[in-house]
Amino acid sequence: MTIQLAMIGVAHIHTPGFIKRIKERGEEFAVRLVWDHNPERAAKCAAELGAQVTANLEDIWNDPEIKAVIICSETNRHEALVNAAAKAGKPMFVEKPLGLGAKDSASMADAIDKAKVPFQTGYFMRGYPTLRFIKEQIAAGAFGQITRLRMENCHSGSLDGFFDTEWRWMADVSQSGVGGFGDLGTHVLDIMLWMMGEVASVTADIEVGTARYPDCDEVGEGILKFKNGVIGSLAAGWTDVANPVTLELSGTQGHALVMNGQLYFKSKNVEGADGKSPWTQLPEPWLHAFELFLNTVSGKTGVTFVTAQEAAYRSTVMEALYQASREKRWVNL
């Protein structure tokens, strides 16, 4: 039997990719209803999916045949939509970031947990074999005492005008909550917190950059002091023509470097790990976060999720990084 879905807000730049993934699943899934506050945008996506447009969200909340919802609205609309989906008992995929900051994210996470509905968000990097391997080796003690972790996630979004027309809201901080630093930085922030745990304090310098998008940041650097003593640094933005080095981790007994998608791994505790050539003994990749969500909705097992509370904490830390940049100081969490 085909599982019925609904798309609630289709504003995000990743929406076309999600539509493609749903269609690739064939008769397993169908989108029954599409809602967006912009009727033209809703109609375009509905036509691609063979779905109906609705102007009334109650049509979705009250339809027992709709087994899950996909929320890809502007970030400042998430809170009302997520809380309503939770109240209706609908499993939900919510595009990242979950919220604008600590307050709305906490509200959503609590509502999701109270409703006990499956939740997923768009932190797909956890499935990368290189990053999964590094997390496993951290747990195994291969690096000894870890001293620092640096991650980067940058692309040419401002240089190439990714947000000039259709996705313009993503460079409007009143709707998105963040610019280039937060948009891309939230992905690596998720990995850093996944590997290192909670943060004690943060500071950052987040700048407008080329000013292609007025009053919207395009580039930034953050420093994080983790509760376990590790110093982390995070670079992200829309002004890079290349981003070859994406991770560097140092410890008293080991080192990891991810460059151009390849892992260079050195450890005194692992035979053959001399760091001189790419390390290829890696786990299999996980499916994309969206595919994992679809699998859960269809009853498949073995799915790894980002919890609602984890997603909320990432928004909380990112909000603190922006506060630190504005106030030119360290912010405690």
MARMARMAR-986144 format. One line per 3 residues: number of its first residue (from 1); for each residue y, z, x of N, C-alpha, C, O. Coordinates in steps of 0.1 Angstrom, whole numbers, padded with zeros to 4 digits. Example, Ala and Ser with C-alpha at 12.3 -4.5 7.8 and 13.67 -1.06 7.14 Angstrom:
<recs>
1> -0057 0078 0132 -0045 0078 0123 -0033 0078 0132 -0033 0085 0142; -0022 0071 0128 -0011 0071 0137 0000 0079 0129 0011 0080 0134;
</recs>
This chain:
<recs>
1> -0012 0000 0008 0000 0000 0000 0013 0000 0009 0013 0008 0018; 0022 -0008 0005 0034 -0009 0013 0043 0004 0011 0045 0008 0000; 0048 0009 0022 0056 0021 0022 0071 0017 0020 0076 0009 0027;
4> 0077 0023 0010 0091 0019 0006 0101 0028 0014 0099 0040 0015; 0111 0022 0020 0121 0028 0027 0135 0025 0021 0136 0016 0013; 0145 0032 0026 0159 0029 0022 0167 0030 0035 0165 0039 0043;
7> 0177 0021 0036 0187 0022 0047 0200 0027 0041 0205 0022 0032; 0205 0038 0048 0217 0045 0043 0228 0043 0054 0227 0051 0064; 0237 0034 0052 0246 0031 0062 0240 0022 0072 0229 0025 0078;
10> 0247 0011 0075 0241 0001 0084 0252 -0003 0095 0252 -0015 0099; 0260 0007 0098 0271 0004 0107 0268 0003 0122 0275 -0003 0129; 0257 0010 0126 0255 0012 0140 0250 -0001 0147 0244 -0009 0141;
13> 0253 -0002 0159 0250 -0014 0167 0235 -0016 0169 0231 -0027 0171; 0227 -0005 0167 0213 -0006 0168 0206 -0010 0155 0194 -0013 0154; 0214 -0012 0144 0208 -0015 0131 0200 -0028 0131 0189 -0029 0126;
16> 0205 -0039 0137 0197 -0051 0138 0184 -0049 0144 0174 -0055 0140; 0183 -0041 0155 0171 -0038 0162 0161 -0031 0153 0149 -0034 0153; 0166 -0022 0145 0157 -0014 0135 0152 -0024 0124 0140 -0023 0120;
19> 0161 -0032 0120 0156 -0042 0109 0145 -0051 0115 0135 -0054 0108; 0147 -0055 0127 0137 -0063 0134 0123 -0056 0135 0113 -0062 0132; 0124 -0043 0139 0112 -0035 0140 0105 -0033 0127 0092 -0034 0126;
22> 0112 -0031 0116 0106 -0030 0103 0099 -0042 0099 0088 -0042 0094; 0106 -0054 0101 0100 -0067 0097 0088 -0070 0105 0078 -0076 0100; 0087 -0066 0118 0076 -0068 0126 0063 -0060 0122 0052 -0064 0125;
25> 0066 -0050 0114 0054 -0042 0109 0048 -0048 0097 0038 -0043 0091; 0053 -0060 0093 0046 -0068 0082 0047 -0061 0069 0057 -0055 0065; 0035 -0060 0062 0035 -0055 0049 0033 -0039 0049 0033 -0033 0038;
28> 0033 -0033 0061 0032 -0019 0061 0044 -0012 0055 0043 -0001 0049; 0056 -0018 0057 0069 -0012 0053 0077 -0022 0046 0076 -0034 0049; 0085 -0018 0036 0095 -0026 0030 0107 -0018 0027 0106 -0006 0023;
31> 0119 -0023 0029 0131 -0016 0025 0135 -0020 0011 0137 -0031 0008; 0135 -0010 0002 0137 -0012 -0012 0152 -0013 -0015 0157 -0022 -0022; 0160 -0003 -0009 0174 -0002 -0012 0182 -0001 0000 0178 0006 0010;
34> 0194 -0007 0000 0204 -0005 0011 0217 0000 0005 0222 -0006 -0004; 0222 0010 0012 0236 0015 0008 0245 0015 0020 0240 0019 0031; 0257 0011 0018 0268 0013 0028 0281 0014 0020 0283 0007 0010;
37> 0290 0021 0026 0303 0022 0019 0311 0009 0020 0320 0006 0012; 0306 0000 0029 0311 -0014 0030 0302 -0023 0023 0291 -0026 0028; 0305 -0028 0011 0296 -0036 0003 0291 -0049 0010 0280 -0053 0009;
40> 0301 -0055 0017 0297 -0067 0024 0287 -0065 0035 0278 -0073 0036; 0288 -0054 0042 0279 -0051 0053 0265 -0048 0047 0255 -0052 0052; 0265 -0040 0036 0253 -0037 0029 0246 -0050 0024 0233 -0051 0026;
43> 0253 -0059 0018 0247 -0071 0013 0241 -0080 0024 0230 -0086 0022; 0248 -0080 0036 0242 -0088 0047 0229 -0082 0051 0219 -0090 0054; 0228 -0069 0053 0215 -0063 0058 0204 -0064 0047 0193 -0067 0050;
46> 0208 -0062 0034 0199 -0064 0024 0193 -0078 0023 0181 -0079 0020; 0201 -0088 0025 0196 -0101 0025 0186 -0104 0036 0176 -0111 0034; 0188 -0098 0048 0178 -0099 0059 0165 -0093 0055 0155 -0097 0060;
49> 0165 -0082 0047 0153 -0074 0045 0147 -0078 0031 0136 -0073 0029; 0153 -0086 0023 0148 -0089 0010 0149 -0077 0001 0140 -0074 -0008; 0159 -0068 0003 0161 -0056 -0004 0172 -0057 -0014 0179 -0067 -0014;
52> 0174 -0047 -0022 0185 -0046 -0032 0196 -0037 -0026 0193 -0028 -0019; 0208 -0040 -0030 0220 -0032 -0026 0222 -0022 -0037 0221 -0026 -0049; 0225 -0010 -0034 0229 0000 -0044 0243 0006 -0040 0245 0008 -0028;
55> 0251 0008 -0050 0264 0015 -0047 0263 0030 -0050 0273 0037 -0049; 0252 0034 -0055 0250 0048 -0059 0239 0054 -0051 0227 0051 -0052; 0242 0064 -0042 0232 0071 -0034 0222 0078 -0042 0210 0080 -0038;
58> 0225 0082 -0054 0215 0089 -0063 0203 0080 -0066 0192 0085 -0068; 0205 0067 -0066 0194 0058 -0068 0183 0060 -0057 0171 0058 -0059; 0188 0063 -0045 0179 0066 -0034 0173 0080 -0034 0161 0081 -0033;
61> 0182 0090 -0036 0177 0104 -0036 0167 0106 -0047 0157 0114 -0046; 0168 0099 -0059 0160 0102 -0070 0148 0093 -0072 0141 0094 -0081; 0146 0084 -0062 0135 0075 -0063 0123 0080 -0056 0123 0081 -0043;
64> 0112 0084 -0063 0101 0090 -0056 0093 0080 -0048 0085 0084 -0039; 0095 0067 -0050 0088 0057 -0043 0094 0055 -0029 0087 0049 -0020; 0106 0059 -0027 0112 0058 -0014 0108 0070 -0005 0111 0081 -0008;
67> 0099 0067 0005 0093 0078 0012 0100 0082 0025 0097 0092 0030; 0110 0075 0029 0118 0078 0041 0131 0071 0041 0132 0060 0035; 0141 0076 0048 0154 0069 0048 0159 0068 0063 0155 0076 0072;
70> 0166 0057 0066 0171 0054 0079 0187 0055 0078 0193 0047 0071; 0193 0064 0085 0207 0066 0084 0214 0061 0097 0212 0066 0108; 0221 0050 0095 0228 0044 0107 0243 0042 0103 0249 0032 0107;
73> 0248 0052 0097 0263 0051 0093 0271 0055 0105 0266 0058 0116; 0284 0054 0103 0294 0060 0112 0291 0075 0114 0287 0082 0104; 0293 0080 0126 0289 0094 0129 0296 0104 0120 0290 0114 0116;
76> 0308 0102 0116 0316 0111 0108 0311 0112 0094 0315 0120 0086; 0302 0103 0090 0295 0103 0077 0282 0109 0077 0276 0111 0066; 0277 0113 0089 0263 0118 0090 0261 0131 0081 0251 0132 0074;
79> 0270 0140 0083 0268 0153 0077 0265 0153 0062 0255 0158 0057; 0273 0146 0054 0271 0145 0040 0258 0138 0037 0251 0142 0028; 0255 0127 0044 0243 0119 0041 0230 0126 0045 0221 0127 0038;
82> 0231 0133 0057 0219 0140 0062 0216 0152 0053 0204 0154 0049; 0226 0160 0049 0224 0171 0041 0219 0167 0027 0210 0174 0021; 0223 0156 0022 0218 0151 0009 0204 0146 0010 0196 0149 0001;
85> 0201 0139 0021 0187 0135 0023 0177 0147 0024 0166 0146 0019; 0182 0157 0031 0174 0169 0032 0171 0176 0019 0160 0180 0015; 0182 0177 0011 0181 0182 -0003 0171 0175 -0011 0164 0180 -0020;
88> 0171 0161 -0009 0162 0153 -0017 0148 0153 -0011 0139 0147 -0017; 0146 0159 0000 0133 0160 0006 0128 0147 0012 0116 0144 0013; 0137 0139 0018 0134 0126 0024 0132 0127 0039 0142 0132 0045;
91> 0121 0123 0044 0120 0122 0059 0131 0112 0064 0135 0103 0057; 0137 0115 0075 0148 0107 0079 0149 0104 0094 0146 0112 0103; 0152 0092 0097 0156 0088 0111 0172 0087 0111 0177 0080 0102;
94> 0178 0094 0120 0193 0095 0120 0197 0089 0134 0193 0095 0144; 0205 0079 0135 0209 0074 0148 0217 0084 0155 0224 0092 0149; 0216 0084 0168 0223 0094 0176 0238 0090 0178 0241 0078 0176;
97> 0246 0100 0181 0243 0114 0181 0242 0119 0167 0247 0113 0157; 0236 0131 0165 0234 0137 0152 0248 0140 0146 0250 0136 0134; 0257 0146 0153 0270 0150 0148 0281 0148 0157 0280 0143 0168;
100> 0293 0151 0152 0305 0150 0160 0306 0162 0170 0313 0160 0180; 0300 0173 0167 0300 0184 0175 0291 0195 0170 0282 0193 0163; 0294 0208 0174 0285 0219 0171 0284 0222 0157 0273 0224 0151;
103> 0296 0222 0150 0296 0227 0136 0288 0218 0126 0279 0223 0119; 0291 0205 0126 0284 0197 0117 0269 0195 0121 0260 0193 0112; 0267 0194 0134 0253 0193 0139 0244 0205 0134 0233 0203 0130;
106> 0250 0217 0136 0242 0229 0132 0239 0229 0117 0228 0232 0113; 0249 0224 0109 0247 0223 0094 0235 0214 0091 0227 0217 0083; 0235 0202 0098 0225 0193 0095 0211 0198 0100 0201 0196 0093;
109> 0211 0203 0112 0198 0208 0117 0192 0219 0108 0180 0219 0106; 0200 0228 0104 0195 0239 0095 0190 0233 0082 0180 0238 0077; 0197 0223 0076 0193 0217 0064 0180 0210 0065 0171 0211 0057;
112> 0178 0203 0076 0166 0196 0079 0154 0205 0081 0143 0203 0075; 0156 0216 0088 0146 0226 0090 0142 0233 0077 0130 0235 0074; 0152 0236 0069 0150 0243 0056 0141 0234 0047 0133 0239 0040;
115> 0144 0221 0048 0137 0211 0039 0123 0208 0044 0115 0203 0037; 0121 0211 0057 0108 0208 0063 0104 0194 0062 0092 0191 0059; 0113 0185 0064 0110 0171 0064 0110 0165 0078 0117 0170 0087;
118> 0101 0155 0080 0101 0148 0093 0115 0143 0097 0122 0137 0089; 0118 0144 0110 0131 0140 0115 0129 0133 0128 0121 0137 0136; 0137 0123 0131 0138 0117 0144 0151 0111 0146 0158 0107 0137;
121> 0155 0110 0159 0168 0104 0162 0165 0094 0174 0154 0093 0179; 0176 0088 0179 0174 0076 0187 0173 0079 0202 0178 0071 0210; 0168 0090 0206 0166 0093 0221 0153 0087 0226 0143 0094 0227;
124> 0153 0074 0228 0141 0067 0232 0138 0068 0247 0126 0065 0251; 0147 0073 0255 0144 0074 0270 0133 0084 0273 0127 0082 0284; 0130 0093 0264 0119 0103 0267 0106 0095 0269 0097 0101 0276;
127> 0104 0083 0264 0092 0076 0265 0090 0068 0278 0080 0063 0280; 0101 0067 0286 0100 0060 0299 0089 0066 0308 0089 0078 0310; 0080 0058 0313 0070 0064 0322 0075 0071 0334 0070 0082 0338;
130> 0086 0066 0340 0092 0073 0352 0097 0087 0348 0095 0096 0356; 0103 0088 0337 0109 0101 0333 0098 0110 0328 0099 0122 0331; 0088 0105 0321 0077 0114 0317 0070 0119 0330 0066 0131 0330;
133> 0068 0111 0340 0062 0115 0352 0070 0126 0359 0064 0136 0363; 0083 0124 0360 0091 0134 0367 0091 0148 0359 0090 0158 0365; 0091 0147 0346 0090 0160 0338 0077 0167 0341 0076 0179 0342;
136> 0066 0159 0341 0053 0165 0344 0052 0171 0358 0047 0182 0360; 0059 0164 0368 0058 0170 0382 0067 0182 0383 0065 0191 0391; 0078 0183 0375 0086 0195 0375 0077 0206 0371 0077 0217 0377;
139> 0070 0204 0360 0061 0215 0355 0050 0219 0364 0046 0230 0365; 0046 0209 0372 0035 0211 0382 0040 0218 0395 0032 0221 0403; 0053 0219 0397 0059 0225 0409 0060 0215 0421 0061 0220 0432;
142> 0059 0202 0418 0059 0193 0429 0072 0192 0437 0073 0188 0449; 0083 0197 0431 0096 0196 0437 0101 0210 0443 0111 0211 0449; 0092 0220 0442 0096 0233 0446 0107 0238 0437 0107 0237 0425;
145> 0117 0245 0444 0129 0250 0436 0138 0238 0435 0144 0233 0445; 0141 0234 0422 0150 0223 0420 0164 0227 0422 0168 0238 0417; 0172 0220 0429 0186 0223 0432 0196 0215 0425 0207 0220 0421;
148> 0193 0202 0423 0203 0194 0416 0196 0182 0409 0185 0177 0413; 0202 0177 0398 0198 0166 0391 0210 0157 0387 0219 0163 0381; 0209 0145 0390 0220 0136 0387 0214 0124 0378 0204 0118 0382;
151> 0221 0121 0367 0217 0109 0359 0229 0101 0356 0240 0105 0355; 0226 0088 0354 0237 0078 0350 0232 0069 0339 0220 0066 0338; 0241 0065 0330 0238 0055 0320 0251 0048 0317 0259 0053 0310;
154> 0252 0036 0322 0264 0028 0321 0261 0014 0318 0250 0008 0322; 0270 0007 0310 0269 -0007 0309 0283 -0013 0308 0293 -0006 0309; 0284 -0026 0305 0296 -0033 0305 0303 -0035 0291 0309 -0045 0289;
157> 0300 -0025 0282 0305 -0027 0269 0320 -0030 0267 0324 -0038 0259; 0328 -0023 0275 0343 -0026 0274 0346 -0039 0281 0354 -0046 0277; 0340 -0041 0293 0343 -0053 0300 0339 -0066 0293 0346 -0076 0294;
160> 0328 -0065 0285 0324 -0077 0278 0327 -0076 0263 0323 -0085 0255; 0334 -0066 0258 0339 -0066 0244 0328 -0064 0234 0329 -0070 0223; 0319 -0055 0237 0308 -0052 0227 0313 -0048 0214 0307 -0050 0203;
163> 0325 -0041 0214 0330 -0034 0202 0343 -0040 0197 0350 -0034 0190; 0345 -0053 0200 0357 -0059 0196 0358 -0062 0181 0369 -0061 0175; 0347 -0065 0175 0347 -0070 0161 0338 -0062 0152 0342 -0052 0146;
166> 0325 -0066 0151 0316 -0060 0141 0313 -0045 0143 0312 -0038 0133; 0313 -0040 0155 0310 -0026 0158 0322 -0018 0162 0321 -0009 0170; 0334 -0023 0158 0347 -0017 0162 0347 -0002 0160 0354 0005 0168;
169> 0341 0003 0150 0342 0018 0147 0337 0026 0158 0341 0038 0160; 0328 0021 0166 0322 0029 0177 0332 0032 0188 0329 0041 0196; 0343 0024 0188 0353 0027 0198 0365 0034 0191 0376 0034 0196;
172> 0363 0039 0179 0373 0046 0171 0368 0061 0171 0359 0064 0163; 0374 0069 0179 0368 0083 0181 0369 0091 0168 0361 0100 0166; 0378 0088 0159 0379 0095 0146 0366 0093 0138 0363 0101 0130;
175> 0359 0082 0140 0347 0079 0133 0335 0082 0141 0324 0087 0136; 0335 0079 0154 0324 0081 0163 0323 0094 0169 0312 0099 0173; 0334 0101 0171 0334 0114 0177 0335 0113 0192 0341 0122 0199;
178> 0331 0102 0198 0331 0100 0213 0333 0086 0216 0331 0077 0207; 0337 0083 0228 0338 0069 0233 0327 0066 0242 0315 0070 0239; 0329 0058 0252 0319 0053 0261 0311 0064 0268 0299 0063 0269;
181> 0318 0075 0272 0311 0086 0279 0300 0092 0270 0289 0094 0274; 0304 0096 0258 0295 0102 0249 0285 0093 0243 0273 0097 0241; 0288 0081 0240 0279 0071 0235 0267 0069 0244 0256 0070 0239;
184> 0269 0066 0256 0258 0064 0265 0253 0077 0272 0242 0079 0275; 0263 0086 0274 0259 0099 0281 0250 0107 0273 0242 0115 0279; 0250 0106 0260 0241 0115 0252 0226 0112 0255 0218 0121 0253;
187> 0223 0099 0258 0209 0096 0262 0205 0104 0274 0194 0110 0274; 0213 0103 0285 0208 0110 0297 0210 0125 0296 0203 0133 0302; 0220 0130 0287 0221 0144 0285 0208 0149 0278 0203 0160 0281;
190> 0202 0141 0269 0190 0145 0263 0179 0147 0274 0171 0157 0273; 0178 0137 0283 0168 0138 0293 0170 0151 0302 0161 0158 0306; 0183 0153 0306 0186 0164 0315 0182 0177 0308 0176 0186 0315;
193> 0185 0179 0296 0182 0191 0288 0167 0192 0286 0162 0203 0287; 0161 0181 0284 0146 0181 0282 0139 0185 0295 0129 0192 0294; 0144 0182 0306 0138 0186 0319 0142 0200 0324 0134 0207 0329;
196> 0155 0203 0321 0160 0215 0328 0163 0227 0318 0165 0238 0323; 0163 0225 0305 0166 0235 0296 0180 0237 0293 0188 0228 0294; 0184 0249 0288 0198 0251 0283 0208 0252 0294 0205 0254 0306;
199> 0221 0250 0290 0232 0249 0299 0240 0262 0298 0242 0267 0287; 0245 0267 0309 0254 0279 0309 0269 0275 0307 0276 0281 0300; 0273 0264 0315 0287 0260 0314 0288 0246 0319 0279 0240 0326;
202> 0299 0239 0315 0301 0225 0318 0316 0223 0321 0325 0230 0317; 0318 0212 0329 0332 0207 0331 0330 0192 0332 0319 0186 0334; 0341 0184 0330 0341 0170 0330 0355 0164 0332 0365 0170 0330;
205> 0355 0151 0337 0367 0143 0337 0363 0130 0329 0355 0122 0334; 0369 0128 0318 0366 0117 0309 0379 0109 0307 0389 0115 0303; 0378 0096 0310 0391 0088 0311 0390 0076 0302 0379 0071 0298;
208> 0402 0071 0298 0403 0059 0290 0398 0046 0297 0392 0038 0291; 0400 0045 0310 0395 0034 0318 0404 0022 0316 0416 0022 0320; 0398 0011 0312 0406 -0002 0311 0415 -0002 0299 0424 -0010 0298;
211> 0413 0007 0289 0422 0008 0277 0420 -0004 0268 0429 -0007 0260; 0409 -0011 0269 0406 -0022 0260 0406 -0017 0245 0410 -0024 0236; 0401 -0004 0243 0401 0002 0230 0410 0014 0230 0407 0024 0236;
214> 0422 0013 0225 0432 0023 0226 0427 0037 0221 0420 0038 0211; 0431 0047 0229 0428 0061 0226 0413 0064 0225 0408 0073 0219; 0405 0055 0232 0390 0057 0233 0386 0058 0248 0389 0049 0255;
217> 0379 0068 0251 0374 0069 0265 0363 0059 0268 0356 0055 0259; 0363 0054 0280 0354 0044 0284 0345 0048 0296 0335 0042 0299; 0349 0059 0303 0342 0063 0315 0343 0078 0317 0354 0083 0314;
220> 0333 0084 0323 0335 0098 0326 0324 0103 0335 0313 0097 0337; 0326 0115 0341 0317 0123 0349 0317 0137 0345 0327 0143 0343; 0305 0143 0343 0304 0156 0339 0295 0164 0349 0287 0159 0355;
223> 0298 0177 0350 0290 0186 0358 0285 0197 0348 0292 0203 0340; 0272 0200 0350 0265 0210 0341 0259 0221 0350 0251 0217 0359; 0261 0233 0347 0254 0244 0354 0243 0249 0344 0247 0255 0333;
226> 0231 0247 0347 0220 0251 0338 0217 0265 0340 0220 0271 0350; 0211 0271 0330 0208 0285 0330 0198 0289 0341 0197 0300 0345; 0190 0279 0345 0180 0281 0355 0186 0280 0369 0178 0281 0379;
229> 0199 0277 0371 0205 0276 0384 0207 0263 0389 0214 0261 0399; 0201 0253 0383 0202 0239 0387 0216 0233 0384 0222 0236 0374; 0222 0226 0394 0235 0219 0391 0231 0205 0387 0224 0198 0394;
232> 0237 0200 0376 0235 0187 0371 0248 0179 0371 0259 0185 0369; 0247 0166 0373 0259 0158 0371 0255 0145 0363 0243 0140 0364; 0264 0141 0355 0261 0130 0345 0273 0120 0345 0284 0124 0344;
235> 0269 0108 0347 0279 0097 0347 0276 0087 0336 0264 0084 0334; 0286 0083 0328 0283 0074 0317 0296 0067 0313 0307 0072 0315; 0294 0055 0308 0306 0047 0303 0303 0032 0301 0292 0028 0303;
238> 0313 0026 0297 0312 0011 0293 0319 0002 0303 0322 -0009 0300; 0321 0007 0315 0329 -0002 0325 0321 -0005 0337 0328 -0007 0348; 0308 -0006 0337 0300 -0009 0349 0294 -0023 0347 0288 -0026 0337;
241> 0295 -0031 0358 0288 -0044 0357 0273 -0043 0361 0265 -0052 0359; 0270 -0031 0367 0256 -0029 0371 0253 -0014 0371 0263 -0006 0373; 0241 -0010 0369 0237 0004 0369 0224 0006 0375 0214 0010 0368;
244> 0222 0004 0388 0209 0003 0394 0203 0017 0396 0191 0019 0394; 0210 0027 0399 0205 0041 0401 0207 0049 0389 0218 0051 0385; 0196 0053 0383 0198 0061 0370 0194 0075 0371 0197 0083 0362;
247> 0187 0079 0381 0183 0094 0383 0181 0097 0397 0175 0089 0405; 0185 0109 0401 0182 0115 0414 0180 0130 0412 0188 0137 0407; 0168 0134 0416 0164 0148 0415 0160 0154 0429 0152 0148 0436;
250> 0166 0165 0433 0163 0171 0446 0158 0185 0444 0162 0193 0435; 0148 0189 0452 0143 0202 0453 0139 0206 0467 0140 0198 0476; 0135 0218 0469 0132 0223 0482 0119 0217 0488 0117 0218 0500;
253> 0111 0211 0479 0098 0205 0484 0096 0191 0479 0085 0185 0481; 0106 0185 0473 0104 0171 0468 0117 0165 0464 0128 0171 0463; 0116 0152 0461 0127 0144 0457 0123 0132 0448 0112 0127 0451;
256> 0130 0128 0438 0127 0117 0430 0140 0108 0429 0151 0113 0427; 0138 0095 0429 0149 0085 0427 0144 0075 0418 0133 0068 0421; 0151 0072 0407 0148 0061 0399 0159 0050 0401 0170 0053 0398;
259> 0155 0039 0406 0164 0028 0409 0158 0015 0405 0147 0011 0408; 0166 0007 0397 0162 -0006 0391 0148 -0004 0384 0140 -0013 0385; 0147 0007 0377 0135 0009 0369 0123 0014 0377 0112 0016 0371;
262> 0124 0015 0390 0113 0019 0399 0115 0034 0404 0126 0038 0406; 0104 0041 0405 0104 0055 0410 0100 0056 0424 0090 0051 0428; 0109 0063 0432 0106 0066 0446 0104 0082 0446 0113 0089 0442;
265> 0092 0086 0449 0088 0100 0448 0083 0106 0461 0074 0100 0467; 0089 0117 0465 0085 0123 0477 0082 0138 0474 0090 0145 0467; 0070 0143 0478 0067 0157 0476 0057 0162 0487 0048 0155 0490;
268> 0060 0174 0491 0051 0180 0501 0038 0185 0494 0028 0188 0501; 0038 0185 0481 0027 0190 0473 0018 0179 0467 0008 0182 0461; 0021 0167 0469 0014 0156 0463 0010 0146 0474 0018 0140 0480;
271> -0003 0144 0475 -0008 0134 0485 -0003 0120 0483 -0004 0115 0472; 0002 0114 0494 0007 0100 0493 0021 0099 0488 0026 0088 0488; 0027 0110 0484 0041 0109 0479 0051 0110 0490 0057 0120 0493;
274> 0053 0099 0498 0062 0099 0509 0075 0093 0506 0084 0093 0515; 0077 0088 0494 0090 0083 0490 0094 0069 0496 0106 0065 0495; 0085 0063 0504 0089 0051 0511 0087 0038 0503 0094 0028 0505;
277> 0079 0038 0493 0076 0027 0484 0075 0031 0470 0073 0043 0467; 0077 0022 0460 0077 0026 0446 0063 0033 0442 0053 0029 0446; 0065 0044 0435 0053 0052 0430 0048 0046 0417 0056 0044 0408;
280> 0036 0042 0417 0031 0034 0405 0021 0042 0397 0016 0037 0386; 0017 0054 0400 0008 0062 0393 0015 0069 0381 0018 0081 0382; 0018 0061 0371 0026 0066 0360 0019 0067 0347 0009 0059 0345;
283> 0023 0075 0338 0017 0075 0325 0021 0063 0317 0030 0056 0320; 0014 0061 0306 0017 0050 0297 0030 0053 0290 0033 0064 0287; 0038 0043 0287 0051 0045 0279 0048 0049 0265 0038 0045 0259;
286> 0056 0058 0260 0056 0060 0245 0062 0049 0238 0070 0041 0244; 0059 0048 0225 0066 0038 0217 0081 0042 0215 0084 0054 0218; 0089 0033 0211 0103 0036 0209 0104 0047 0198 0095 0048 0189;
289> 0114 0055 0199 0116 0066 0190 0116 0061 0175 0110 0069 0167; 0121 0050 0172 0120 0045 0158 0106 0041 0154 0102 0044 0143; 0098 0036 0163 0084 0033 0160 0076 0046 0158 0068 0046 0149;
292> 0079 0056 0166 0073 0069 0164 0076 0074 0150 0067 0080 0143; 0088 0072 0145 0092 0077 0132 0084 0069 0121 0078 0075 0112; 0083 0056 0123 0076 0048 0113 0061 0052 0113 0055 0053 0102;
295> 0056 0055 0125 0042 0059 0125 0039 0072 0118 0029 0074 0111; 0049 0082 0119 0048 0094 0112 0048 0092 0097 0041 0098 0089; 0058 0084 0092 0059 0081 0078 0046 0075 0073 0042 0077 0061;
298> 0039 0067 0081 0027 0060 0076 0015 0069 0078 0004 0065 0075; 0017 0081 0083 0005 0091 0084 -0002 0090 0097 -0013 0097 0099; 0003 0083 0107 -0004 0083 0120 -0001 0096 0128 0009 0102 0125;
301> -0010 0100 0137 -0008 0112 0144 -0005 0110 0159 -0003 0098 0163; -0003 0121 0166 0000 0120 0180 0014 0116 0183 0017 0110 0194; 0023 0119 0174 0037 0115 0176 0045 0126 0182 0044 0138 0178;
304> 0054 0123 0192 0063 0132 0198 0077 0130 0193 0082 0119 0193; 0083 0141 0188 0096 0140 0182 0107 0148 0190 0104 0157 0198; 0119 0144 0188 0131 0152 0191 0134 0160 0179 0135 0155 0168;
307> 0134 0173 0180 0136 0182 0169 0151 0181 0164 0160 0177 0172; 0154 0185 0152 0167 0185 0147 0176 0195 0155 0187 0192 0158; 0170 0207 0159 0178 0216 0167 0181 0211 0181 0191 0214 0186;
310> 0171 0204 0186 0174 0197 0199 0186 0187 0198 0195 0187 0206; 0185 0179 0188 0196 0169 0186 0209 0176 0184 0219 0171 0189; 0209 0187 0176 0222 0194 0174 0227 0200 0187 0239 0200 0189;
313> 0218 0205 0195 0223 0211 0208 0229 0200 0217 0238 0203 0225; 0224 0188 0217 0230 0178 0225 0244 0175 0220 0253 0173 0229; 0246 0175 0208 0260 0173 0203 0269 0185 0206 0281 0183 0209;
316> 0263 0197 0206 0271 0209 0210 0275 0208 0225 0287 0210 0228; 0266 0204 0234 0269 0203 0248 0279 0192 0251 0288 0193 0259; 0278 0180 0244 0287 0169 0246 0301 0173 0241 0311 0170 0248;
319> 0302 0180 0230 0315 0185 0225 0321 0194 0236 0334 0193 0238; 0314 0202 0242 0319 0211 0253 0324 0203 0265 0334 0207 0271; 0317 0192 0268 0321 0184 0279 0334 0177 0276 0343 0177 0285;
322> 0336 0172 0264 0349 0167 0261 0360 0177 0260 0371 0175 0265; 0357 0189 0255 0367 0200 0256 0371 0203 0270 0383 0205 0273; 0361 0204 0279 0364 0207 0293 0373 0197 0299 0382 0200 0307;
325> 0371 0184 0296 0379 0174 0301 0393 0175 0296 0403 0174 0304; 0395 0177 0283 0408 0178 0277 0416 0190 0283 0428 0189 0286; 0409 0201 0285 0416 0214 0289 0415 0216 0304 0421 0226 0309;
328> 0408 0207 0312 0408 0208 0326 0403 0221 0331 0409 0228 0339; 0391 0225 0326 0385 0238 0329 0370 0238 0327 0365 0228 0321; 0363 0248 0331 0349 0250 0327 0348 0256 0313 0357 0265 0310;
331> 0339 0252 0306 0336 0257 0292 0322 0263 0292 0313 0257 0296; 0322 0276 0288 0309 0283 0286 0302 0279 0273 0309 0277 0263; 0289 0279 0273 0281 0277 0261 0273 0289 0258 0266 0290 0248;
</recs>
